[in-house]
Amino acid sequence: MEEKNSSSIHFPGFGFIRFVLAAVVVASHVELLCSRLRLPSFYDTPVIAESGRVAVSFFFVLSGFLITYLLLHERAQTNTIHIRKFYMRRILRIWPMYFLVLLLAFFVVPAIAPDVSPLKEAELPAVHLPGNLLLYIAFLPQLALSLWPPVFLAEPLWSIGVEENFYLLWPWLGKYIRRGFWIVLLVIIIVVPALRWQATEAFQHVKTPEEYQHQVVWFSFLYYMRFECMAIGGLMAWLLLQYKTGMIIKVLTHPVTQLLALCGIIGWFAWFTAPVYHYFIPSFFFALLLLGIAVRKKPLLPKTDFLGDYSYSMYLIHEFVIVGVLWLLPHSIQLQTVGGKALLYLLVFVFTMAASGVLYRFYEKYFLGLKERWKV
């Protein structure tokens, strides 16, 4: 791990992990969009559908690890957390792409959908203005998804809303809760899944339409609100800062522990013995792997920072690219064949990477440059 100050902390390999997670989401959403557009799809295969959901949960773990480490390291160096500077850095990193996608999904796509062949016959859900839009603007897309059908191509924004909600409290807790910070993390890790489990049980015993409507909103909101995943990442970051090279870190990052964590993730996909809406188990295994990567003196993964740089725009705009590729593909391409599906995936990844590179260089990078003045 390289660190000079609280704003230049760098974990080699984390950028590559972000890219891999984004690529998994892209692959899963290729099948999801094919299914919604009534094209040949494998989305009903559990592993394909679940891989994208788990990858998003792992994004939360990674974000929780990095943000918590940054905040606690800043507190250790300066004896405080500069909350205003933290929020300005987050705004400049998150908001430009978020609102660009929101604009495209709510206004541009509905306007041109009748002229785009993959969308002509599709039954796109209503946008439900203005309530839906206001919730997205307020960074509550997860609540909007609980109340109305998803806005076509805007679905990836829900995870950004969850992170932004998490950030509302996180720097304040890190600044003012010193000795018991780990207790806060454990409470979140325990309480959020417990609430989700309670909502699941209640949902299975509904008797009236009114009761069903109430429970489905509550259950859906808790499904999206995966604060426990971010808290699990934060707990590993706290352990790393608290104990550094102590015995507990050595045990958690031992090759045997790391191998068991990897087997735990593979086992999750192999058996799905737990309900798919409980992600804290694979998230815990993933957090252990992150901790192991963070403490390694020699990077285990390729140091391809540019892939990590592209991952945010890649995650947010890939669904637009998928629809564009489906529009460009000749009708002679048979998507139910191996060759046709391989061509679709190849074109989607090539164009997604190209679009992400352009957006990063000519759009995101400008705002990232403004972050320099808000460093600690």
C-alpha positions, 0 to 999 in steps of 0.5 A, a space after each residue: 500500500 502506498 500513502 503520502 497523505 489522506 487523499 493520496 492513499 493507493 492500494 495497488 490492485 484495487 483498480 483492477 478489482 473495480 474493473 473486473 466487478 464492472 465487467 461482471 455487471 456488464 456481462 450480466 446486464 447484456 442478458 438482462 437487457 436481451 431478456 427485457 427486449 424479448 431477444 434470446 437471453 440466458 438471464 434466467 440462469 441463476 448464476 448469470 442473474 446473481 453474478 451482477 447482483 453480487 458484483 454490485 454488493 462487492 462494489 459496496 464493500 470496496 467503497 466502504 473499505 476505501 472511504 473508511 480507511 481514508 477518513 480514519 487515516 485522515 483523522 489519525 494524521 490531523 486529529 479531525 475529519 474535514 467534512 466539507 472537503 470530503 463532501 466536495 471530493 465526493 460531489 466532484 467524483 460522483 455527481 457529473 456522471 450520475 446526472 449525465 445518466 439521469 438526463 439521458 435515461 429520463 429525457 433523451 431515451 424516451 424521446 428517441 425510443 420510437 426510432 431505435 429498433 431494439 426499443 420499438 417493440 419493447 414495453 418500456 416502463 413509464 417514467 412516472 414524472 415528476 415524483 420519480 425524477 425528484 427521488 433520483 435528483 435527491 439521490 433516493 433511486 432505491 426508494 423510487 425503485 421500491 415505488 415504481 418500475 425501474 426507469 429504463 437504462 437508469 437502474 445502475 444509479 440505485 447503487 450510487 444513491 445508496 452510497 451517497 446516503 451512506 456518505 451523509 452520516 459516515 464522515 460525522 460518525 468517523 469524526 465524533 465516534 472514536 473509541 466505539 467506531 467498530 461497535 457502530 460498524 457491527 450494529 449496521 452489519 447486524 441490524 440491516 440484515 435483521 430488518 431485511 429478514 424480518 421484512 422477508 418473513 412479513 412479506 410471506 404472510 400478507 393477506 390483503 392487497 393493501 398489506 401486500 403493497 405496504 410490505 413490497 415497498 418496505 421489502 424492496 427498499 431494504 433489498 436495495 439498502 445494503 449498508 451492511 456491505 459497506 460496513 463490512 468493508 469499513 470494518 476491515 479498514 478499521 482493523 487494518 488501521 487499528 492493528 496494522 501488522 498485529 496477529 489478527 491481521 496476520 490471521 485474516 490475511 494468511 494464505 489459508 484464510 484467503 483461500 477459504 474466503 475465495 472458496 466461500 465466494 465460489 461456494 455461494 455461486 455453486 449452491 445458493 443455499 441462502 436466499 439471494 437477497 442476503 449478500 453479507 455472507 459473500 461480502 464478508 468473504 470478499 472483504 477478507 480478500 480485499 484485506 489480503 490484497 491491501 497488506 501485500 507488499 508485492 501486488 498480487 493483481 495487475 497494476 492497471 490503474 486506467 482500468 479502475 479509472 474507467 470503471 465508474 463510467 463503464 458501470 453507469 453507461 454500459 446499458 446505453 452501449 448494449 442497446 446501441 450495439 443491439 441496434 447496430 447488429 445485423 438481423 442476420 446475427 442469431 443471438 441464440 448461437 454461440 457465435 452470435 452471442 460471442 460477437 454481441 459480448 465482444 462489441 459491447 465490451 469494446 464499445 463500452 471501454 471506448 465510451 468510458 475512455 472518452 468520458 473519462 478523458 474529456 468529461 470526468 477528468 475535468 471534475 477530478 482535476 477540481 478535486 485537487 483543491 479539496 485535498 487534505 
